[in-house]
């Protein structure tokens, strides 16, 4: 109990006073060292470095770079144009455009923030022009953005796989069908909203010859998920190598095919990706320090004793664990949640007889819900910032879509085959 109180007290206290999460994690690790009378500055530095000194984690900077190149090079815009050509004319059409574009973009970048920013930048002005309610439009964009970490390629799956020693390739494949189910859930929710609010569309129906021309302009962007998934399934490259392929392909298409990215701008794109990478990997290193001290303090075994009455009831164990992680997600971003609780929760799931890939998927899925759950709601803040909206407006609009996702979460807990059966077919 003292170890838990010290860890949570220092971590949450640092976050409350505005300290960056990575610094708060480092401080909580140092506090545990002092408590255990084990302080060693050299050991602190070694664990900090070990947190990002990992070959599989090389996928993170390259997927970040691929996402930046997609947005700067016009790939994201062409995906939205493609969705608009096919469904933009129907009632509430821009909502369906947002959902279709979110699913397609998710299969390219793996970053919820990057995808949400791209969608919001292009679609919020269009939704306002057609007099869509700001709340529901923004809520839909935020909810669609969190599909990105589920459909491969996915940076959170990479970080979880490295942290818990789970197959990243299998985690990628496990996210394909559930990601499509998330899109279907949004379709149903938006259909209900569009009918009840009588949302119309001022966009004209596009002829089939024009649709084919739009598809032809988008085909280079659409080839990226085909190359990544095909290469992973065929064993041509590893997830880390897939990230490199994605970045190189996005650069090639942006510069030589679409010609929307000049060589002078490439430097700025690389700098932006480098800054984001530094933040993420420093967070990984800081969390490794804390995880090391948590292990020395025997906190995992203490947590295992707490959950021991549920070990022979897998469904109940999963329900309680998901509720706990959902609560954590309201106060903590996805990456620190993975780094802090992943190494602790994954062994417990294995002891309860739960498939590690299924548990890893569920862990990330619940963590994604935290991205659209107040008070932190990182993705909600992105939409609010891009659309210059009050965060309360975005939260209100997100609620119906979040409820659909929670219903989907319940189905995944009760019927694990919804995740495992498609995984067997794809593997």
Helices and strands as residue ranges (DSSP letters): H 2-16, H 21-35, H 41-50, H 58-73, H 75-87, H 93-106, H 112-129, H 134-145, H 155-164, H 168-196, H 208-233, H 239-252, I 253-257, H 263-296, H 299-307, G 308-310, H 314-329, H 334-351, H 356-370, H 378-387, H 391-414, H 417-426
